[in-house]
Structure formats: structure tokens, C-alpha cells
Amino acid sequence: MGVDSADEQAGNMRRFSGFETLKAEKTGGIVLPQAASYLECTVAGKMETGDHWIVYATVDSGKVLDDNAITAVQHRKVGTSY
């Protein structure tokens, strides 16, 4: 947990080749400029849960890139009902 290795960072850059990208202000992570906003996080923990991972993260920073963007929010009363 923590900062990705140089190999992981290079792999992430290849995944986004062909796309316009920006560097996040605090961590230097990849940001898509067409995004409404972004968060920069530090992984605090992770748990494998069968077919996916749950990642616990602490938000360190973030920025709104488009004040007029329309966002989608889904509210649930309980996490067991989708």
C-alpha cells in the first residue's frame, strides 16, 4: 500500500496512451481533463471479496474541473439492496 512502483506507474501511463491527460496536483496521478472532478487518495487498506476488491482510501486532495457538469447520484437506504 502506498505509492505505486515505477513499473506500475509506467503501466498506468500505457493504459492512457492516446488520451489527453493531466497530472494531479498533489500526487502526480493521471487525470482525464474531461472529468467533472477528481480525488487524490491514499490507500489505507484493501480486502479481496471473491470477484472484486474493496479498497479503503483516505482522500488527500481533489479538484472540480467542470462547475457545470451534471452528475449522477444513486441513494440507497441499505447496502444489500441494489
PDB file of N, CA, C and O in Angstrom:
ATOM      1  N   MET A   1       0.845  -1.173   0.000  1.00  0.00           N
ATOM      2  CA  MET A   1       0.000   0.000   0.000  1.00  0.00           C
ATOM      3  C   MET A   1       0.886   1.231   0.000  1.00  0.00           C
ATOM      4  O   MET A   1       1.947   1.238   0.624  1.00  0.00           O
ATOM      5  N   GLY A   2       0.462   2.255  -0.687  1.00  0.00           N
ATOM      6  CA  GLY A   2       1.260   3.460  -0.784  1.00  0.00           C
ATOM      7  C   GLY A   2       1.509   3.793  -2.230  1.00  0.00           C
ATOM      8  O   GLY A   2       0.669   3.527  -3.090  1.00  0.00           O
ATOM      9  N   VAL A   3       2.654   4.373  -2.502  1.00  0.00           N
ATOM     10  CA  VAL A   3       2.999   4.812  -3.846  1.00  0.00           C
ATOM     11  C   VAL A   3       3.268   3.610  -4.735  1.00  0.00           C
ATOM     12  O   VAL A   3       3.934   2.663  -4.316  1.00  0.00           O
ATOM     13  N   ASP A   4       2.749   3.640  -5.976  1.00  0.00           N
ATOM     14  CA  ASP A   4       2.986   2.573  -6.946  1.00  0.00           C
ATOM     15  C   ASP A   4       4.458   2.514  -7.301  1.00  0.00           C
ATOM     16  O   ASP A   4       5.155   3.528  -7.263  1.00  0.00           O
ATOM     17  N   SER A   5       4.933   1.324  -7.648  1.00  0.00           N
ATOM     18  CA  SER A   5       6.301   1.168  -8.118  1.00  0.00           C
ATOM     19  C   SER A   5       6.444   1.828  -9.486  1.00  0.00           C
ATOM     20  O   SER A   5       5.445   2.144 -10.132  1.00  0.00           O
ATOM     21  N   ALA A   6       7.678   2.035  -9.927  1.00  0.00           N
ATOM     22  CA  ALA A   6       7.936   2.646 -11.237  1.00  0.00           C
ATOM     23  C   ALA A   6       7.306   1.812 -12.351  1.00  0.00           C
ATOM     24  O   ALA A   6       6.773   2.370 -13.310  1.00  0.00           O
ATOM     25  N   ASP A   7       7.361   0.473 -12.236  1.00  0.00           N
ATOM     26  CA  ASP A   7       6.754  -0.392 -13.253  1.00  0.00           C
ATOM     27  C   ASP A   7       5.236  -0.207 -13.308  1.00  0.00           C
ATOM     28  O   ASP A   7       4.656  -0.161 -14.393  1.00  0.00           O
ATOM     29  N   GLU A   8       4.589  -0.099 -12.136  1.00  0.00           N
ATOM     30  CA  GLU A   8       3.146   0.105 -12.106  1.00  0.00           C
ATOM     31  C   GLU A   8       2.783   1.457 -12.696  1.00  0.00           C
ATOM     32  O   GLU A   8       1.797   1.571 -13.425  1.00  0.00           O
ATOM     33  N   GLN A   9       3.567   2.483 -12.391  1.00  0.00           N
ATOM     34  CA  GLN A   9       3.308   3.813 -12.945  1.00  0.00           C
ATOM     35  C   GLN A   9       3.452   3.801 -14.459  1.00  0.00           C
ATOM     36  O   GLN A   9       2.636   4.403 -15.156  1.00  0.00           O
ATOM     37  N   ALA A  10       4.472   3.128 -14.984  1.00  0.00           N
ATOM     38  CA  ALA A  10       4.660   3.034 -16.441  1.00  0.00           C
ATOM     39  C   ALA A  10       3.487   2.304 -17.078  1.00  0.00           C
ATOM     40  O   ALA A  10       3.017   2.704 -18.143  1.00  0.00           O
ATOM     41  N   GLY A  11       3.007   1.242 -16.444  1.00  0.00           N
ATOM     42  CA  GLY A  11       1.847   0.506 -16.950  1.00  0.00           C
ATOM     43  C   GLY A  11       0.605   1.380 -16.984  1.00  0.00           C
ATOM     44  O   GLY A  11      -0.177   1.310 -17.932  1.00  0.00           O
ATOM     45  N   ASN A  12       0.418   2.201 -15.963  1.00  0.00           N
ATOM     46  CA  ASN A  12      -0.727   3.110 -15.929  1.00  0.00           C
ATOM     47  C   ASN A  12      -0.646   4.118 -17.066  1.00  0.00           C
ATOM     48  O   ASN A  12      -1.666   4.427 -17.682  1.00  0.00           O
ATOM     49  N   MET A  13       0.534   4.634 -17.355  1.00  0.00           N
ATOM     50  CA  MET A  13       0.698   5.596 -18.442  1.00  0.00           C
ATOM     51  C   MET A  13       0.363   4.945 -19.790  1.00  0.00           C
ATOM     52  O   MET A  13      -0.249   5.579 -20.649  1.00  0.00           O
ATOM     53  N   ARG A  14       0.763   3.680 -19.974  1.00  0.00           N
ATOM     54  CA  ARG A  14       0.449   2.978 -21.232  1.00  0.00           C
ATOM     55  C   ARG A  14      -1.055   2.797 -21.387  1.00  0.00           C
ATOM     56  O   ARG A  14      -1.579   2.884 -22.498  1.00  0.00           O
ATOM     57  N   ARG A  15      -1.748   2.548 -20.292  1.00  0.00           N
ATOM     58  CA  ARG A  15      -3.204   2.366 -20.349  1.00  0.00           C
ATOM     59  C   ARG A  15      -3.909   3.613 -20.873  1.00  0.00           C
ATOM     60  O   ARG A  15      -4.974   3.521 -21.482  1.00  0.00           O
ATOM     61  N   PHE A  16      -3.320   4.762 -20.638  1.00  0.00           N
ATOM     62  CA  PHE A  16      -3.939   6.017 -21.041  1.00  0.00           C
ATOM     63  C   PHE A  16      -3.276   6.639 -22.260  1.00  0.00           C
ATOM     64  O   PHE A  16      -3.546   7.795 -22.584  1.00  0.00           O
ATOM     65  N   SER A  17      -2.409   5.890 -22.945  1.00  0.00           N
ATOM     66  CA  SER A  17      -1.797   6.432 -24.157  1.00  0.00           C
ATOM     67  C   SER A  17      -2.891   6.669 -25.193  1.00  0.00           C
ATOM     68  O   SER A  17      -3.816   5.867 -25.322  1.00  0.00           O
ATOM     69  N   GLY A  18      -2.782   7.764 -25.923  1.00  0.00           N
ATOM     70  CA  GLY A  18      -3.808   8.119 -26.894  1.00  0.00           C
ATOM     71  C   GLY A  18      -4.891   9.014 -26.324  1.00  0.00           C
ATOM     72  O   GLY A  18      -5.721   9.531 -27.071  1.00  0.00           O
ATOM     73  N   PHE A  19      -4.896   9.206 -25.008  1.00  0.00           N
ATOM     74  CA  PHE A  19      -5.856  10.095 -24.356  1.00  0.00           C
ATOM     75  C   PHE A  19      -5.135  11.334 -23.860  1.00  0.00           C
ATOM     76  O   PHE A  19      -3.978  11.270 -23.446  1.00  0.00           O
ATOM     77  N   GLU A  20      -5.825  12.456 -23.904  1.00  0.00           N
ATOM     78  CA  GLU A  20      -5.285  13.654 -23.287  1.00  0.00           C
ATOM     79  C   GLU A  20      -5.352  13.471 -21.770  1.00  0.00           C
ATOM     80  O   GLU A  20      -6.394  13.084 -21.241  1.00  0.00           O
ATOM     81  N   THR A  21      -4.267  13.743 -21.076  1.00  0.00           N
ATOM     82  CA  THR A  21      -4.238  13.599 -19.621  1.00  0.00           C
ATOM     83  C   THR A  21      -3.560  14.806 -18.980  1.00  0.00           C
ATOM     84  O   THR A  21      -2.799  15.531 -19.621  1.00  0.00           O
ATOM     85  N   LEU A  22      -3.853  14.994 -17.722  1.00  0.00           N
ATOM     86  CA  LEU A  22      -3.205  15.988 -16.881  1.00  0.00           C
ATOM     87  C   LEU A  22      -2.589  15.259 -15.699  1.00  0.00           C
ATOM     88  O   LEU A  22      -2.915  14.100 -15.445  1.00  0.00           O
ATOM     89  N   LYS A  23      -1.701  15.930 -14.975  1.00  0.00           N
ATOM     90  CA  LYS A  23      -1.161  15.365 -13.740  1.00  0.00           C
ATOM     91  C   LYS A  23      -1.888  15.985 -12.561  1.00  0.00           C
ATOM     92  O   LYS A  23      -2.083  17.199 -12.503  1.00  0.00           O
ATOM     93  N   ALA A  24      -2.287  15.141 -11.623  1.00  0.00           N
ATOM     94  CA  ALA A  24      -2.920  15.629 -10.405  1.00  0.00           C
ATOM     95  C   ALA A  24      -1.917  16.474  -9.621  1.00  0.00           C
ATOM     96  O   ALA A  24      -0.715  16.210  -9.633  1.00  0.00           O
ATOM     97  N   GLU A  25      -2.437  17.492  -8.943  1.00  0.00           N
ATOM     98  CA  GLU A  25      -1.571  18.464  -8.285  1.00  0.00           C
ATOM     99  C   GLU A  25      -0.725  17.880  -7.161  1.00  0.00           C
ATOM    100  O   GLU A  25       0.457  18.208  -7.055  1.00  0.00           O
ATOM    101  N   LYS A  26      -1.296  17.026  -6.322  1.00  0.00           N
ATOM    102  CA  LYS A  26      -0.579  16.547  -5.147  1.00  0.00           C
ATOM    103  C   LYS A  26       0.244  15.292  -5.430  1.00  0.00           C
ATOM    104  O   LYS A  26       1.411  15.213  -5.046  1.00  0.00           O
ATOM    105  N   THR A  27      -0.362  14.315  -6.101  1.00  0.00           N
ATOM    106  CA  THR A  27       0.297  13.016  -6.262  1.00  0.00           C
ATOM    107  C   THR A  27       0.930  12.812  -7.625  1.00  0.00           C
ATOM    108  O   THR A  27       1.750  11.910  -7.797  1.00  0.00           O
ATOM    109  N   GLY A  28       0.560  13.640  -8.600  1.00  0.00           N
ATOM    110  CA  GLY A  28       1.064  13.440  -9.950  1.00  0.00           C
ATOM    111  C   GLY A  28       0.352  12.325 -10.684  1.00  0.00           C
ATOM    112  O   GLY A  28       0.796  11.900 -11.750  1.00  0.00           O
ATOM    113  N   GLY A  29      -0.756  11.841 -10.119  1.00  0.00           N
ATOM    114  CA  GLY A  29      -1.532  10.787 -10.757  1.00  0.00           C
ATOM    115  C   GLY A  29      -2.176  11.267 -12.043  1.00  0.00           C
ATOM    116  O   GLY A  29      -2.167  12.460 -12.347  1.00  0.00           O
ATOM    117  N   ILE A  30      -2.732  10.336 -12.792  1.00  0.00           N
ATOM    118  CA  ILE A  30      -3.342  10.633 -14.086  1.00  0.00           C
ATOM    119  C   ILE A  30      -4.761  11.171 -13.889  1.00  0.00           C
ATOM    120  O   ILE A  30      -5.558  10.601 -13.144  1.00  0.00           O
ATOM    121  N   VAL A  31      -5.059  12.281 -14.571  1.00  0.00           N
ATOM    122  CA  VAL A  31      -6.385  12.887 -14.534  1.00  0.00           C
ATOM    123  C   VAL A  31      -6.850  13.075 -15.978  1.00  0.00           C
ATOM    124  O   VAL A  31      -6.091  13.557 -16.819  1.00  0.00           O
ATOM    125  N   LEU A  32      -8.077  12.701 -16.258  1.00  0.00           N
ATOM    126  CA  LEU A  32      -8.671  12.960 -17.570  1.00  0.00           C
ATOM    127  C   LEU A  32      -9.310  14.347 -17.523  1.00  0.00           C
ATOM    128  O   LEU A  32     -10.215  14.572 -16.719  1.00  0.00           O
ATOM    129  N   PRO A  33      -8.862  15.287 -18.367  1.00  0.00           N
ATOM    130  CA  PRO A  33      -9.360  16.660 -18.278  1.00  0.00           C
ATOM    131  C   PRO A  33     -10.846  16.803 -18.583  1.00  0.00           C
ATOM    132  O   PRO A  33     -11.441  17.826 -18.244  1.00  0.00           O
ATOM    133  N   GLN A  34     -11.460  15.807 -19.213  1.00  0.00           N
ATOM    134  CA  GLN A  34     -12.896  15.860 -19.493  1.00  0.00           C
ATOM    135  C   GLN A  34     -13.734  15.466 -18.270  1.00  0.00           C
ATOM    136  O   GLN A  34     -14.959  15.577 -18.299  1.00  0.00           O
ATOM    137  N   ALA A  35     -13.085  15.013 -17.210  1.00  0.00           N
ATOM    138  CA  ALA A  35     -13.807  14.608 -15.999  1.00  0.00           C
ATOM    139  C   ALA A  35     -14.425  15.822 -15.325  1.00  0.00           C
ATOM    140  O   ALA A  35     -13.910  16.934 -15.446  1.00  0.00           O
ATOM    141  N   ALA A  36     -15.523  15.612 -14.618  1.00  0.00           N
ATOM    142  CA  ALA A  36     -16.161  16.695 -13.872  1.00  0.00           C
ATOM    143  C   ALA A  36     -15.298  17.100 -12.677  1.00  0.00           C
ATOM    144  O   ALA A  36     -15.243  18.275 -12.313  1.00  0.00           O
ATOM    145  N   SER A  37     -14.630  16.123 -12.074  1.00  0.00           N
ATOM    146  CA  SER A  37     -13.780  16.377 -10.919  1.00  0.00           C
ATOM    147  C   SER A  37     -12.890  15.156 -10.698  1.00  0.00           C
ATOM    148  O   SER A  37     -13.037  14.142 -11.380  1.00  0.00           O
ATOM    149  N   TYR A  38     -11.982  15.259  -9.755  1.00  0.00           N
ATOM    150  CA  TYR A  38     -11.163  14.107  -9.388  1.00  0.00           C
ATOM    151  C   TYR A  38     -10.789  14.183  -7.923  1.00  0.00           C
ATOM    152  O   TYR A  38     -10.795  15.256  -7.321  1.00  0.00           O
ATOM    153  N   LEU A  39     -10.464  13.033  -7.358  1.00  0.00           N
ATOM    154  CA  LEU A  39      -9.980  12.918  -5.986  1.00  0.00           C
ATOM    155  C   LEU A  39      -8.614  12.257  -6.011  1.00  0.00           C
ATOM    156  O   LEU A  39      -8.371  11.339  -6.794  1.00  0.00           O
ATOM    157  N   GLU A  40      -7.730  12.725  -5.154  1.00  0.00           N
ATOM    158  CA  GLU A  40      -6.430  12.087  -4.972  1.00  0.00           C
ATOM    159  C   GLU A  40      -6.481  11.399  -3.612  1.00  0.00           C
ATOM    160  O   GLU A  40      -6.767  12.034  -2.598  1.00  0.00           O
ATOM    161  N   CYS A  41      -6.203  10.099  -3.598  1.00  0.00           N
ATOM    162  CA  CYS A  41      -6.379   9.306  -2.384  1.00  0.00           C
ATOM    163  C   CYS A  41      -5.140   8.495  -2.063  1.00  0.00           C
ATOM    164  O   CYS A  41      -4.327   8.189  -2.935  1.00  0.00           O
ATOM    165  N   THR A  42      -5.017   8.155  -0.793  1.00  0.00           N
ATOM    166  CA  THR A  42      -4.001   7.220  -0.319  1.00  0.00           C
ATOM    167  C   THR A  42      -4.724   5.958   0.116  1.00  0.00           C
ATOM    168  O   THR A  42      -5.679   6.024   0.891  1.00  0.00           O
ATOM    169  N   VAL A  43      -4.282   4.813  -0.374  1.00  0.00           N
ATOM    170  CA  VAL A  43      -4.908   3.543   0.004  1.00  0.00           C
ATOM    171  C   VAL A  43      -4.582   3.250   1.460  1.00  0.00           C
ATOM    172  O   VAL A  43      -3.415   3.173   1.845  1.00  0.00           O
ATOM    173  N   ALA A  44      -5.636   3.087   2.272  1.00  0.00           N
ATOM    174  CA  ALA A  44      -5.468   2.781   3.688  1.00  0.00           C
ATOM    175  C   ALA A  44      -5.576   1.281   3.951  1.00  0.00           C
ATOM    176  O   ALA A  44      -5.068   0.785   4.956  1.00  0.00           O
ATOM    177  N   GLY A  45      -6.235   0.567   3.053  1.00  0.00           N
ATOM    178  CA  GLY A  45      -6.395  -0.872   3.194  1.00  0.00           C
ATOM    179  C   GLY A  45      -7.174  -1.423   2.021  1.00  0.00           C
ATOM    180  O   GLY A  45      -7.815  -0.676   1.282  1.00  0.00           O
ATOM    181  N   LYS A  46      -7.115  -2.737   1.852  1.00  0.00           N
ATOM    182  CA  LYS A  46      -7.899  -3.367   0.795  1.00  0.00           C
ATOM    183  C   LYS A  46      -8.266  -4.773   1.215  1.00  0.00           C
ATOM    184  O   LYS A  46      -7.571  -5.405   2.010  1.00  0.00           O
ATOM    185  N   MET A  47      -9.375  -5.252   0.668  1.00  0.00           N
ATOM    186  CA  MET A  47      -9.879  -6.561   1.045  1.00  0.00           C
ATOM    187  C   MET A  47     -10.407  -7.263  -0.197  1.00  0.00           C
ATOM    188  O   MET A  47     -11.212  -6.701  -0.939  1.00  0.00           O
ATOM    189  N   GLU A  48      -9.954  -8.489  -0.421  1.00  0.00           N
ATOM    190  CA  GLU A  48     -10.455  -9.284  -1.536  1.00  0.00           C
ATOM    191  C   GLU A  48     -11.795  -9.875  -1.124  1.00  0.00           C
ATOM    192  O   GLU A  48     -11.922 -10.448  -0.041  1.00  0.00           O
ATOM    193  N   THR A  49     -12.809  -9.733  -2.005  1.00  0.00           N
ATOM    194  CA  THR A  49     -14.155 -10.205  -1.663  1.00  0.00           C
ATOM    195  C   THR A  49     -14.723 -11.086  -2.767  1.00  0.00           C
ATOM    196  O   THR A  49     -15.813 -10.825  -3.276  1.00  0.00           O
ATOM    197  N   GLY A  50     -13.993 -12.117  -3.133  1.00  0.00           N
ATOM    198  CA  GLY A  50     -14.468 -13.033  -4.168  1.00  0.00           C
ATOM    199  C   GLY A  50     -14.090 -12.562  -5.552  1.00  0.00           C
ATOM    200  O   GLY A  50     -12.968 -12.788  -6.005  1.00  0.00           O
ATOM    201  N   ASP A  51     -15.031 -11.900  -6.238  1.00  0.00           N
ATOM    202  CA  ASP A  51     -14.775 -11.496  -7.618  1.00  0.00           C
ATOM    203  C   ASP A  51     -14.360 -10.034  -7.762  1.00  0.00           C
ATOM    204  O   ASP A  51     -14.266  -9.535  -8.883  1.00  0.00           O
ATOM    205  N   HIS A  52     -14.109  -9.338  -6.655  1.00  0.00           N
ATOM    206  CA  HIS A  52     -13.652  -7.953  -6.722  1.00  0.00           C
ATOM    207  C   HIS A  52     -12.914  -7.577  -5.438  1.00  0.00           C
ATOM    208  O   HIS A  52     -12.848  -8.364  -4.494  1.00  0.00           O
ATOM    209  N   TRP A  53     -12.371  -6.385  -5.418  1.00  0.00           N
ATOM    210  CA  TRP A  53     -11.669  -5.861  -4.240  1.00  0.00           C
ATOM    211  C   TRP A  53     -12.454  -4.688  -3.667  1.00  0.00           C
ATOM    212  O   TRP A  53     -13.077  -3.929  -4.410  1.00  0.00           O
ATOM    213  N   ILE A  54     -12.422  -4.544  -2.361  1.00  0.00           N
ATOM    214  CA  ILE A  54     -12.903  -3.333  -1.709  1.00  0.00           C
ATOM    215  C   ILE A  54     -11.656  -2.581  -1.257  1.00  0.00           C
ATOM    216  O   ILE A  54     -10.814  -3.131  -0.548  1.00  0.00           O
ATOM    217  N   VAL A  55     -11.545  -1.322  -1.673  1.00  0.00           N
ATOM    218  CA  VAL A  55     -10.384  -0.515  -1.337  1.00  0.00           C
ATOM    219  C   VAL A  55     -10.830   0.594  -0.390  1.00  0.00           C
ATOM    220  O   VAL A  55     -11.765   1.338  -0.685  1.00  0.00           O
ATOM    221  N   TYR A  56     -10.155   0.694   0.743  1.00  0.00           N
ATOM    222  CA  TYR A  56     -10.403   1.760   1.700  1.00  0.00           C
ATOM    223  C   TYR A  56      -9.341   2.822   1.464  1.00  0.00           C
ATOM    224  O   TYR A  56      -8.148   2.520   1.468  1.00  0.00           O
ATOM    225  N   ALA A  57      -9.767   4.063   1.257  1.00  0.00           N
ATOM    226  CA  ALA A  57      -8.816   5.118   0.937  1.00  0.00           C
ATOM    227  C   ALA A  57      -9.130   6.387   1.720  1.00  0.00           C
ATOM    228  O   ALA A  57     -10.274   6.648   2.093  1.00  0.00           O
ATOM    229  N   THR A  58      -8.091   7.157   1.953  1.00  0.00           N
ATOM    230  CA  THR A  58      -8.213   8.472   2.580  1.00  0.00           C
ATOM    231  C   THR A  58      -8.056   9.521   1.488  1.00  0.00           C
ATOM    232  O   THR A  58      -7.083   9.497   0.735  1.00  0.00           O
ATOM    233  N   VAL A  59      -9.003  10.432   1.403  1.00  0.00           N
ATOM    234  CA  VAL A  59      -8.929  11.493   0.396  1.00  0.00           C
ATOM    235  C   VAL A  59      -7.926  12.542   0.866  1.00  0.00           C
ATOM    236  O   VAL A  59      -8.059  13.114   1.947  1.00  0.00           O
ATOM    237  N   ASP A  60      -6.920  12.779   0.025  1.00  0.00           N
ATOM    238  CA  ASP A  60      -5.880  13.752   0.341  1.00  0.00           C
ATOM    239  C   ASP A  60      -6.130  15.103  -0.311  1.00  0.00           C
ATOM    240  O   ASP A  60      -5.774  16.141   0.247  1.00  0.00           O
ATOM    241  N   SER A  61      -6.733  15.092  -1.477  1.00  0.00           N
ATOM    242  CA  SER A  61      -6.923  16.311  -2.242  1.00  0.00           C
ATOM    243  C   SER A  61      -7.930  16.030  -3.347  1.00  0.00           C
ATOM    244  O   SER A  61      -8.352  14.888  -3.531  1.00  0.00           O
ATOM    245  N   GLY A  62      -8.307  17.042  -4.067  1.00  0.00           N
ATOM    246  CA  GLY A  62      -9.212  16.893  -5.187  1.00  0.00           C
ATOM    247  C   GLY A  62      -9.496  18.236  -5.809  1.00  0.00           C
ATOM    248  O   GLY A  62      -9.094  19.278  -5.292  1.00  0.00           O
ATOM    249  N   LYS A  63     -10.195  18.199  -6.927  1.00  0.00           N
ATOM    250  CA  LYS A  63     -10.473  19.439  -7.629  1.00  0.00           C
ATOM    251  C   LYS A  63     -11.691  19.260  -8.521  1.00  0.00           C
ATOM    252  O   LYS A  63     -11.873  18.209  -9.136  1.00  0.00           O
ATOM    253  N   VAL A  64     -12.520  20.287  -8.588  1.00  0.00           N
ATOM    254  CA  VAL A  64     -13.634  20.322  -9.528  1.00  0.00           C
ATOM    255  C   VAL A  64     -13.098  20.913 -10.827  1.00  0.00           C
ATOM    256  O   VAL A  64     -12.541  22.010 -10.835  1.00  0.00           O
ATOM    257  N   LEU A  65     -13.269  20.180 -11.922  1.00  0.00           N
ATOM    258  CA  LEU A  65     -12.790  20.639 -13.222  1.00  0.00           C
ATOM    259  C   LEU A  65     -13.879  21.301 -14.048  1.00  0.00           C
ATOM    260  O   LEU A  65     -13.586  22.125 -14.914  1.00  0.00           O
ATOM    261  N   ASP A  66     -15.136  20.948 -13.789  1.00  0.00           N
ATOM    262  CA  ASP A  66     -16.257  21.498 -14.553  1.00  0.00           C
ATOM    263  C   ASP A  66     -17.400  21.821 -13.598  1.00  0.00           C
ATOM    264  O   ASP A  66     -18.141  20.931 -13.180  1.00  0.00           O
ATOM    265  N   ASP A  67     -17.538  23.096 -13.259  1.00  0.00           N
ATOM    266  CA  ASP A  67     -18.581  23.536 -12.321  1.00  0.00           C
ATOM    267  C   ASP A  67     -19.993  23.297 -12.848  1.00  0.00           C
ATOM    268  O   ASP A  67     -20.940  23.241 -12.063  1.00  0.00           O
ATOM    269  N   ASN A  68     -20.150  23.155 -14.161  1.00  0.00           N
ATOM    270  CA  ASN A  68     -21.477  22.997 -14.758  1.00  0.00           C
ATOM    271  C   ASN A  68     -21.809  21.550 -15.113  1.00  0.00           C
ATOM    272  O   ASN A  68     -22.843  21.294 -15.731  1.00  0.00           O
ATOM    273  N   ALA A  69     -20.967  20.616 -14.740  1.00  0.00           N
ATOM    274  CA  ALA A  69     -21.195  19.206 -15.085  1.00  0.00           C
ATOM    275  C   ALA A  69     -22.425  18.669 -14.362  1.00  0.00           C
ATOM    276  O   ALA A  69     -22.717  19.052 -13.229  1.00  0.00           O
ATOM    277  N   ILE A  70     -23.131  17.785 -15.032  1.00  0.00           N
ATOM    278  CA  ILE A  70     -24.270  17.095 -14.436  1.00  0.00           C
ATOM    279  C   ILE A  70     -23.761  15.765 -13.899  1.00  0.00           C
ATOM    280  O   ILE A  70     -23.149  14.982 -14.626  1.00  0.00           O
ATOM    281  N   THR A  71     -24.016  15.520 -12.635  1.00  0.00           N
ATOM    282  CA  THR A  71     -23.535  14.290 -12.007  1.00  0.00           C
ATOM    283  C   THR A  71     -24.689  13.325 -11.772  1.00  0.00           C
ATOM    284  O   THR A  71     -25.851  13.729 -11.739  1.00  0.00           O
ATOM    285  N   ALA A  72     -24.364  12.072 -11.613  1.00  0.00           N
ATOM    286  CA  ALA A  72     -25.356  11.038 -11.320  1.00  0.00           C
ATOM    287  C   ALA A  72     -25.114  10.533  -9.901  1.00  0.00           C
ATOM    288  O   ALA A  72     -23.990  10.187  -9.536  1.00  0.00           O
ATOM    289  N   VAL A  73     -26.170  10.496  -9.116  1.00  0.00           N
ATOM    290  CA  VAL A  73     -26.063  10.024  -7.739  1.00  0.00           C
ATOM    291  C   VAL A  73     -27.162   9.001  -7.513  1.00  0.00           C
ATOM    292  O   VAL A  73     -28.314   9.211  -7.894  1.00  0.00           O
ATOM    293  N   GLN A  74     -26.791   7.890  -6.887  1.00  0.00           N
ATOM    294  CA  GLN A  74     -27.773   6.876  -6.536  1.00  0.00           C
ATOM    295  C   GLN A  74     -27.790   6.762  -5.024  1.00  0.00           C
ATOM    296  O   GLN A  74     -26.754   6.530  -4.401  1.00  0.00           O
ATOM    297  N   HIS A  75     -28.960   6.925  -4.435  1.00  0.00           N
ATOM    298  CA  HIS A  75     -29.099   6.813  -2.979  1.00  0.00           C
ATOM    299  C   HIS A  75     -29.812   5.514  -2.648  1.00  0.00           C
ATOM    300  O   HIS A  75     -30.831   5.181  -3.254  1.00  0.00           O
ATOM    301  N   ARG A  76     -29.268   4.781  -1.682  1.00  0.00           N
ATOM    302  CA  ARG A  76     -29.886   3.544  -1.204  1.00  0.00           C
ATOM    303  C   ARG A  76     -30.074   3.661   0.304  1.00  0.00           C
ATOM    304  O   ARG A  76     -29.264   4.284   0.991  1.00  0.00           O
ATOM    305  N   LYS A  77     -31.142   3.062   0.814  1.00  0.00           N
ATOM    306  CA  LYS A  77     -31.336   3.045   2.251  1.00  0.00           C
ATOM    307  C   LYS A  77     -30.443   2.026   2.924  1.00  0.00           C
ATOM    308  O   LYS A  77     -30.005   2.225   4.057  1.00  0.00           O
ATOM    309  N   VAL A  78     -30.166   0.911   2.214  1.00  0.00           N
ATOM    310  CA  VAL A  78     -29.278  -0.119   2.761  1.00  0.00           C
ATOM    311  C   VAL A  78     -28.370  -0.630   1.648  1.00  0.00           C
ATOM    312  O   VAL A  78     -28.744  -0.578   0.477  1.00  0.00           O
ATOM    313  N   GLY A  79     -27.195  -1.117   1.991  1.00  0.00           N
ATOM    314  CA  GLY A  79     -26.238  -1.592   1.006  1.00  0.00           C
ATOM    315  C   GLY A  79     -26.555  -2.949   0.431  1.00  0.00           C
ATOM    316  O   GLY A  79     -25.904  -3.371  -0.525  1.00  0.00           O
ATOM    317  N   THR A  80     -27.547  -3.662   0.984  1.00  0.00           N
ATOM    318  CA  THR A  80     -27.864  -5.003   0.471  1.00  0.00           C
ATOM    319  C   THR A  80     -28.910  -4.968  -0.635  1.00  0.00           C
ATOM    320  O   THR A  80     -29.220  -6.006  -1.220  1.00  0.00           O
ATOM    321  N   SER A  81     -29.456  -3.802  -0.928  1.00  0.00           N
ATOM    322  CA  SER A  81     -30.486  -3.678  -1.947  1.00  0.00           C
ATOM    323  C   SER A  81     -30.009  -2.772  -3.065  1.00  0.00           C
ATOM    324  O   SER A  81     -29.792  -1.579  -2.851  1.00  0.00           O
ATOM    325  N   TYR A  82     -29.842  -3.336  -4.269  1.00  0.00           N
ATOM    326  CA  TYR A  82     -29.399  -2.555  -5.411  1.00  0.00           C
ATOM    327  C   TYR A  82     -30.547  -2.388  -6.352  1.00  0.00           C
ATOM    328  O   TYR A  82     -30.402  -1.755  -7.398  1.00  0.00           O
TER     329      TYR A  82
END
